[in-house]
């Protein structure tokens, strides 16, 4: 591998900003210093005036492979990810077939080793009847075990109490999607009784309500406390759920943690009239007060990680009526830019964005030698131009589905370059193919 020196960039790392050079050698950060002389025949890249951040680690994506590749696949969506400064991702098990056996899980790892330009891990999926298989899942090279405590694809709703008790006793990182299925079904039947088959999209946060979220999240937290589990709750969507989480201890000591997603930090129910089913997610985007409380939860460290829940669907699918339009949307290409826009608006510091999108997922999942700009760590880096704006349009989205909920938004920053394991994989609006990412490893 050729060596590279990034010259005179403003490094944002571990709560600080400083101008320095970075030497990248053999895929790792060899040296960080105020000035690095070129004794290595390295390529020098002047990044004066630009920001150098550790590559983002997205702990929740759905890249749709296998079985749902008309929506996206590991190759296309990982390319979009690096264009957005996401250098590592953890993908979810609700594909077709679902990753609910070691055999199916390893098929996804094999496919990623062939086509993923970003680093990768794949979560194992829990069901009501695969507890014995879950016990075999490696702690070293599998990010976690995903439990859908709410509706999901196929046979992945885990609602048997005996099974949940067994799963929560596993010595692994547990991850939950929390929405109470009984509450959702009752709310849906009430909506059908009122509206028939023409339920308006504005009913989505009423059907998938605060109560549905809190009932399930609180049940998960109770189980985790009972068994001493390591539990991470995905995509918190209500203000009420924040009371379940502790910000009195550092992340390194927490066993129960929480994540917020970009859409719950950006959108609110006031935008359903404009955006329609294009902002239909599970859990639902809810009130402005919920959005603001979740953002405050990020600032207060009740929310530990910011992720995307990237879940592409085709335009044709999303334009169906409420009952048949699928939930989810593509976000990996624009998540970092969206959060940096909030920096521009004075809502959050860039140091905190780096913490929540790079450092914290590395700490929480105990990712080996990534998530920070440190000598000896893998050179997963993103260079941001804070003075070059970026207008999102159908013409520049890289998602296979061909659309973005951010279309028409003009970000005041842009991703200039992305490095994965020292390889330049994105520059000046173009993905540079030819390398693949690595399987993430975990210090457990």
BAZA-928566 format. One record per residue (C-alpha): x, y, z; residue in one letter. Coordinates in pm, whole numbers, plus 50000, padded with zeros to 5 digits. Layout:
% residues N
XYZa ...
***
This chain:
% residues 444
500005000050000x 501205034849925x 501715058950212x 499835091750239x 500385123550439x 497395145650506x 498915180250550x 497695207650782x 494155195650843x 492115204951149x 491755172451340x 488605168351549x 489145140151795x 488515131652162x 486955165152242x 489675186552085x 490495204751762x 494065210251646x 495985214651323x 498385186451239x 499675162750974x 498695126050962x 500895099150811x 498975069050681x 501105038150628x 500145001550577x 496505009550636x 497055025550975x 497755059351127x 501525058251159x 502095092951301x 500295124751405x 502465155851440x 502465193051376x 504725186951076x 505695153750918x 508585153550674x 508115131750369x 510745104850417x 508505076950288x 507875087249927x 504315092750043x 501595110449851x 500975144250011x 497455158350021x 496975194150138x 493845196450352x 494425231150492x 491145246150611x 489415212450609x 488345190550900x 489675155450958x 487295133651157x 487465096951252x 485285076851016x 481735072551144x 480655038551275x 476965033051195x 475595007151435x 472295002151251x 471844997150877x 469744974650654x 471594968250328x 468914943850203x 471124915250094x 470214887050054x 466684885349920x 465664921949903x 468234934749657x 465714953549442x 465894979249726x 469694979449770x 472614956349831x 475844955050026x 477884969349741x 475644998749651x 474795009250003x 478355006350134x 479435029149849x 476815054449957x 478045050850315x 481655060050239x 480415089650034x 478825101250359x 481905095350576x 480655062750727x 483615038850718x 482165010050924x 478664996450966x 476704969951156x 473974954450946x 470724939451071x 469474903751030x 465984908450881x 466894898850526x 465534869450321x 466534844750444x 466994860450784x 470364857550957x 469044835651238x 471554807451201x 475344808451207x 475364794850853x 473204823050712x 475084848950915x 478424837950776x 477084839550419x 476554876850471x 480094881050600x 481424862450299x 479444884450060x 480664916150231x 484274904450204x 483764903849827x 481884936349765x 481764959950067x 483944990550030x 483374999050399x 484214978350707x 481374956050821x 479754935051088x 476444916351079x 474184910551376x 472644876851451x 468844876851470x 466844862551758x 463604843351717x 461254825751955x 463024792751886x 466734797951808x 468164802952159x 470574773752125x 471954788651803x 472364822651969x 474544806952236x 477104798451965x 477514834151835x 481084847051862x 481614877252086x 484904884651910x 483704889051554x 479924894751566x 478664929051676x 475594917151862x 472324898151885x 469304916851752x 465924912151920x 462794925751755x 460454932352047x 457974945851792x 456824935951445x 459464926051196x 460084907150875x 459264870050877x 459704849951196x 461684875851392x 459164889351642x 460344876851981x 457374877652216x 457674845352415x 458574854452774x 460534822652834x 462644828952524x 463274865152620x 464404854452966x 466904830552804x 468184855852553x 468734882352821x 470994858253006x 473394855452710x 476894869552753x 476804890652438x 475864925652328x 472064925452302x 470264950152075x 466524956652070x 463894972351851x 461264981452108x 457584986352020x 454794967452192x 453004946351933x 449684943552118x 449404981252155x 450194986951788x 447614961451673x 444904976751890x 445705011751765x 445724999751405x 442304983551439x 440945015751587x 442355035451294x 440845011051044x 437485014251214x 437665051951169x 439285055250828x 438855021750657x 441695014350417x 442555051350371x 444395057950694x 446285091150667x 450055090250722x 449595114651010x 448145085351208x 451465066851201x 452755081251533x 449315075251685x 449305038651580x 452945032851669x 452505053951977x 454545066552269x 452845040252483x 453875012252244x 457485023752257x 457655029052632x 455984996252724x 458504976752519x 461594997252608x 460834996152979x 460284958452961x 463654954352791x 465384975753051x 463744955853332x 464984923153180x 468474937253138x 468604948753500x 467294915253619x 469954895353434x 472824920453422x 472674920953043x 474514944052808x 471544960352632x 471524986552359x 468115000252258x 467885012251901x 466165043651767x 464615060552070x 461665080951940x 459925095252247x 460745119352526x 459245095452780x 461765067752706x 464645089952812x 463785084253177x 464925048153132x 468555057753076x 471345068553308x 473795096653235x 475545096153572x 478285071753471x 480715071353176x 479855050752869x 482655026252943x 480795015853258x 477255015253120x 475504982453051x 472214997452932x 472605021952645x 470525039652384x 470715052052027x 469055080551840x 468645080651464x 469075109351224x 465405110251125x 464235113251486x 466675142251532x 465675160151210x 462005154051125x 458755157151322x 455075149751271x 454665184951130x 456295172450809x 453995143150732x 451805165350513x 454815174850300x 456865142850305x 454135116650338x 455255080450351x 458805090950261x 459285097850632x 457445066750747x 459765048550985x 459335023651267x 459365036451536x 457475066051397x 458695101651374x 456645118051649x 456015152551797x 458375182151774x 458665180152153x 459865144052121x 462435153951861x 463725182252077x 463875160152387x 465825133252201x 468285159552080x 468695171252438x 469185135052539x 472125133552300x 473615164452461x 472945151252813x 474435116752741x 471215098152804x 471525089252435x 474915073852367x 475065068951988x 473755085851673x 473055061751386x 470945059951070x 468705029151058x 469375031650684x 466595010850529x 466015017350158x 462785010049970x 461975018049608x 460045049249514x 457235027249387x 456995010049726x 457085042249925x 454365058449714x 451775032749818x 449015042050060x 449705041150432x 448795004850496x 451034990950221x 453875016250208x 456895000950389x 458655018350675x 462255029750638x 464395052150425x 467965057150298x 470235078650515x 473895067850518x 475075092250250x 473755123050429x 473765115050802x 477085131450887x 476315162150676x 472925165050850x 474545164951193x 477215189751083x 474375212050969x 473115211451327x 476625222351429x 476285251751190x 472935260251352x 474525260451698x 472515230551822x 475515207951893x 479295209851880x 481315191651621x 483245174651900x 479975159952028x 478995148251678x 482325130051648x 481795114951991x 478315101651912x 479015089551557x 482555075651592x 483955073251946x 480825061252127x 479905032351896x 483525020751916x 483415021652297x 479935006852334x 480554977252103x 484254975852197x 485344978251835x 489024970351797x 491314999151691x 488725020751519x 486575050951598x 489445074051697x 492315092551532x 495175076151719x 498595064051620x 498435026651554x 494685026851483x 493295018351141x 493215048250910x 489445052250881x 489165089450821x 486785114650669x 487865148650541x 485075174550551x 485055207750369x 483135230850605x 482925258250343x 481615238850042x 477885233950037x 476075203249908x 472575202749765x 470915168449784x 469175158649462x 468155127049280x 471145132549053x 473745128849327x 472235102249556x 474135069449542x 471495047549699x 470195020049474x 466635031449547x 467385065349388x 465885089349644x 466565106249976x 464335122250239x 466835151050230x 466205159849864x 466195197649828x 468205203350146x 471335224350097x 473945214350354x 476575240650430x 479295213950442x 480365184450228x 482375152550255x 485565158350058x 487435125350104x 487005092450287x 489695067150376x 488965031250480x 491935011650615x 494195037950459x 492645034350114x 491175065549953x 487665053849864x 485865086749802x 487055119849660x 485445149949494x 482035133949464x 483255100849325x 483565066749486x 486925050649411x 486295013449374x 488924986249386x 489304978749757x 487134961850016x 486664968950383x 487504945650668x 485434925550911x 485154944251238x 486594927551545x 485544933551904x 487594933852225x 485394910852431x 
***
